[in-house]
Amino acid sequence: QREQEIVRIARAAGMRIIGPNCIGVMCPAAKLNASFGGDLPKAGKVGYFSQSGSILAAMVDMAGTTDIGFSKLISIGNKADVDELDVIRALGEDPDTKVIAGYLETISDGDAFIRQAERISRQKPILLLKSGVTEAGARAATSHTGRLAGSENAYECVFERAGVIRCPSIKAQFDYARAFAYDPVPAGPRVAVIANAGGAGIMATDALEREGLTLAEFTEATQKKLADAQELAGVASVNNPVDLLGDALASRYESALRAALDDANVDSVLVLLSPHAMTETVETAHAVVRVAQERPDKPVLACFLGARRVSEATEVLRRGRIPQYDSPEGAVAALRVMVRYAQWRSRPKRVVKLFSVNRHKVERIIDRRLRKDRYAELGEAETKDILEAYGFVAPRHEIATTAEQAVNIARQIGYPVVLKIWSPDIVHKTEVGGVKLDLRTDQEVMDAFDLMMYRIPKRVPEADILGISVEEMVDRGQEVILGMNRDPRFGPLMMFGMGGKLVEVLEDVVFYPAPLTALEAKEMLVRTKTYDLLCGARGQEKVDIDVIAEGLQRLSQLVTEFPQIKEVDINPYVVGREGTTPIVVDAMMTLEGP
């Protein structure tokens, strides 16, 4: 209340408040230090903000030992007035800021954050450290999707959607900021590696493969340049990585780097150096700076390995605005982040498809269930009714109230069949013995019916049992799960993964904010570890990827249009080969009113 009173007074006087509980602001270029965060750091292109004053103070101190310079530093503290959205917008519009970086514990407005960050990320990279991620909320969820969602997955997928780069550590944030501040964004993932040590080149190659980048394939013209150059003839490898050998002088590096940058198949170059007795470390650093400045359209990153013997050379690189890293892995990680950012920025404009659906049917079901209670768990029957209104298909079924009826229905549907207890009060049927699969004879149906009707009323005496559903057995296809969990900060988060009983054991699931485009839905599938199985790997039948993506889009439309839906599980969702219809075998939903 006191904070809000301060804000009210300031706003009435035409002012904004940063903080309280912050250490202030800095603008190194203007020699402004309105903080108690220590000495002013170097001026540069990184705009930094932090919810934690101590983190900001540590960043300022750490920057003094690096080549990182700052345009603005802003401690936002409790965010009583100015929050991360205001700061991101301001830094996005600041001509002195090329890279936005920050530390956050909370996000004030999830929807607004996505919109703002997505808009600014089109212009400048946003690098965030995010802490304060807990799983307490997920433990209270009733669905598989809700239990798997968690704050970690929520922030991960929201940052992905908005183009925000999540930094795993302070060091990584510095590494990424250095690359973005000094280099252009690469046009693609093809990297040339130049080294005077075979081991360093192999380490870089391994790191490139792990990070999803590729070794560039040199053109014949480049290979000829490498073979014919006086400094390289008969010495250097003409393939990538280019091994200049341990006695490489600066002239070899200069010729190899110039040839690599001139190659149209090369998007970026990583220069590695190990300080041998004959190595011209300082001269090589000058050569790298000189050639890189001739080709400012492609990023050049360096990793001069060692410490004392390369210290003067690394200072030359820093003054020449060449990002220098302590290890090949650190340099490759920075390249990977730059490539993914470039790929995100080149994505087409988001277009969300709207399907023809029966909204009135869904409105009636939801209104009826929320008329008495603010919270409701829907069983399979009502959930399937809602899903069918949005174009999903469920197995043929009928309700039986006697064993004889169950047998007659089974004969009409055709064996094998499934029996399921039919009650609005029993959401998790398997847990009470309410599902019997693969019944193939009249006798099996009668026995299963009688056993259910005997046992389940004893196990769940308060349940209103309407009968037993006799359903066709869906036994061909791959089981996947489609789901949604409504996050309190970011709204509906869609989920896809391999389905069935092992969904929470395998945890091979992907989340993404709704509403989904067709591209985003397909990307969710691709990002699962088991995507290759859907494509026919290891003898599995290839399934129809497009219909799974469409199912995600339809579910996305449903939960976007009905904010009363808190959680949804479609598990299993059985999909077959191309041309077949996917089937909602089981599903549940929870509702929450205002």
Secondary structure, DSSP 8 states (H G I E B T S, - for coil): -HHHHHHHHHHHTT-----SS--EEEEGGGTEEEESS-S---EEEEEEEES-HHHHHHHHHHHTTSS--EEEEEE-TT-SSS-HHHHHHHHHH-TT-SEEEEEES--S-HHHHHHHHHHHHTTS-EEEEE-----HHHHT-SSHHHHHHHHHHHHHHHHHHHT-EE-SSHHHHHHHHHHHHHS---SSSEEEEEES-HHHHHHHHHHHHHTT-EE----HHHHHHHHH-TTTTTTS-SSSSEE--TT--HHHHHHHHHHHHH-TT-SEEEEEE---TT--HHHHHHHHHHHHHH-TTS-EEEEE--SGGGHHHHHHHHHTT--B-SSHHHHHHHHHHHHHHHHHHTS-----------HHHHHHHHHHHHTT-SEEEE-HHHHHHHHHHTT-----EEEESSHHHHHHHHHHH-SSEEEEEE-TT-S--GGGT-EEEEE-SHHHHHHHHHHHHHHHHHHSTT----EEEEEE---SSEEEEEEEEEETTTEEEEEEEE-STTHHHH--EEEEESS--HHHHHHHHHTSTTHHHHTTGGG-----HHHHHHHHHHHHHHHHH-TTEEEEEEEEEEE-STTS--EE--EEEEEE--
